[in-house]
């Protein structure tokens, strides 16, 4: 198959969910040997389009052609059989199964025991899985359980699974959201090889640098419709942002200060005491497996017990309920750990704060509704329907729901793990502003991000972690406060 020939054609596809029109006459073309990026704000329709291509939804109108032949996928299995493999932002894995079993799931190699009884050929399964992972420059054990891997490691396994299915069209939704710099670079090298081998790639990302770097073609969506198409050489970051949002967007810069309030939270970590003061944003930076997530979860009581001081008082957090009572909230990197997917936006937001809205045996539904509607407007959660189940929201809007939850109660400390992961540039600025407002009102924030530029921009102080230990502290105003210095101490 030669490169450059049309592989995918989406023609006038529309989709409704009740009274919400998610897609409006969308057209999209993808070629063999091409990386076609798809960009837009959360709620622009990208996720709906991906789910239609992946066989999760059926379009109400329009058609999809693959190699010039009309296709109508009744299930993800049908789309996969046609050569379309989707790697979603929220990964679907079997946590109790091994790496090899997940990679070969649905296509396990078999052999005949004693020449008669069919059984899984586990040696061949392990060999295929190991060889595929080696293409990603990942050499972890194929016998490890998925539940024991980090988020980024599980993501690499999911990518390896897609490669095993010989995809003609590979669709990746925010694949670098939880990858550190070197792992992302390996992924980009792999995508280039796949493109050169004739695979068509649709790549969804909110990271503008990735869009400019990877795009052979770029399609911009807004409010369920395509608003622009650009080819390599004509892709400009500022123009893409204007097309996505319909307005100019400046980066939110907070004037940093060094006169903070009293300690809000203090804890012993390997490498000394970690203290976050009121009015302060403290950043955690580390490469894959550095322990930033483990530290945040431990302080929240979600991973073992933590001895710490909250506003100077000794406390022990042996569960999230105690942390919440002490005014500490966590926004995890994995949304499934924080959301009840079958509950609506409203119920997810008020879930930790039922006592606040209760009068005796009754829940004050009106007060809850007023608060939730205000937060939906403040955080621009789309669609603006408090009764919509969160499983029907895009990943970025699910993230906003989690963040909104901690703006309800009397929370003084926010622990944020990848708070802007999978969120578009407009929503990212909005989250940054909410972080600014939170500390300006006397709150304290400890947050981790794989984007070192974001850590340096937002933080008053940065702690570098390596294998669970603090190896350096960089303070704003010091001569060593730079992204270059941070990369040096992290070894990246």
Protein Blocks (a to p, Z undefined) as FASTA:
>chain_A
ZZhiafbdcehiacdehjbcfbghiacdddehiacdddddehilmmmmmmmmnomaccfb
dcddeehiacddfbfklmmmnopacddfbdcddfkbcfklmmmgoiaccddehhlagcdd
fklmmmmmmmmmmmnopabdfkbcfklpcfklmmmmmmmmmmmnopabdcdehkllmccf
klmmmmmmmmmmmmmnopacddddfbfklmmmmmmbdcddeehiafbdcdehiacfklmm
mmmnopacddddddddfbdcddfbdcddehiacdddehiacdddddehilmmmmmmmmno
pnojadddeehiacddfbfklmmmnopacddfblklmpcfkbcfklmmmmmmmmmmpghj
bccfklmmmmmmmmmmmnopacddfkbcfklpcfklmmmmmmmmmmmmccfbdcdehklg
oiafklmmmmmmmmmmmmmnopacddddfblklmmmmpmbdcddeehiafbdcdehiakl
cfklmmmmnoZZ
